[in-house]
Amino acid sequence: MCSLLTDILCCLIIIIIIIIIIIIIIIETADKWYTHMPKPVCEEGDVTVLLNQAVHTDREVTANRPDMIIKNKKEKTCTLIDVTIPADRNVVQKEVEKKINTRVYV
């Protein structure tokens, strides 16, 4: 059981590192980070990064704007990333909201 959790954690860390590398390569930043306004759509080869774009679904979804969508045309995959940094008192509430929102996309 512990080995399985360790393997899953390692895979998640690798995925996060790959996503960060994609963001660094594709999204250009300004010298002054606080004045930077990223492009809503960045495309590099087979990978497209969409920032704060609506997801079209076959049913009505109130929370349909994830922070980032990474589309890989070659592998035909789409990764939705929604970041939340809640205060300590909101952690459980935010986890429940994320589970509800994610269930709609699946």
N, C-alpha and C positions, 0 to 999 in steps of 0.2 A: 504494500500500500504506500509506504513512504517513498519507494523508488518511483512509483507511478506519479506521485505528486511532484517529486523532484524533476522528473522528465517533463511534465507539463509546465512547471515553472521555468525550466531552461528554454523550452520552446517559446513561451510567452516573452521571455527576455530577448531572445533572438528576433522575434517578430517586431518588438518595440524598437530594437536597434536598427533593423532594416527600415522601418517607417521613418525614424529620425534621419537616417542617411538619405532616404528619398526626399524628405522635406528639405534638407540642407542642399541637395543637388538641384532640385527643381525650383524651389521657391527662392527668388532673389530677395535679399533684405537690404534696407537702407543703412547708412553709416550710423544714424541715430535710431536705435530700435524703437523709441517711443513715437517717432514720426512715420514709421513704416506702415503702409497700407497694402497688404498682400492682394494679388490678383485673385478673383474668385475662381478662375479656372486656369490651371497650369498643366501643360502637356509636354511630355518628353518621351518620344518613342512610343512604346506600347502602354505606358503608364500615364493616367490622367488623375490629377489631384483636384478635387472640388472642395472649396471652402464655403461653409454655411449655405449650402444649396438644398432646396427642397427635394424630398424623395417622393416620387409619384407611386402610389399604391392603388390597388383595386378597391380599397375601402377607405373610409375617412379616418385619418390619423391626425390627432391634434399636435403631437410632437414629431413633426416630419422633417426637421432640419438638424441633422447631426453636424457636429463641428467640422468634420472632415470625412470625405468619401475618397477612397483610393480605388480606382478602377484599373484593372490589369487586363487589357484586351487579349494578350497572348494566352494567358492562363484562364481567361473568362471568369475572373473573380472580382468581387466588389467587397471592400472592407469599410465598414462604417465605424467611425471613431467619434465618441461623444464624451467630452471631458467635463467632469464636475469636481469642484473643490469645495465641499460643504464645510460648514462649521461643525465642531464636534457634536453638537446637539442635533444636527440634521443628517448624520451619516446613515442611519437606518432608513429614514424617510427617502433619501436620495437613492439608496440601493433598491428599494421597492419600486420607485419610479422608473429606474433604469431597466429593471426586469420586465415591467409592464410595457415599456416602450420597445424593448428589444423583442419581446414575444410577438409584437405586431408585425415586425419585418420578416420573421422566420416563416 
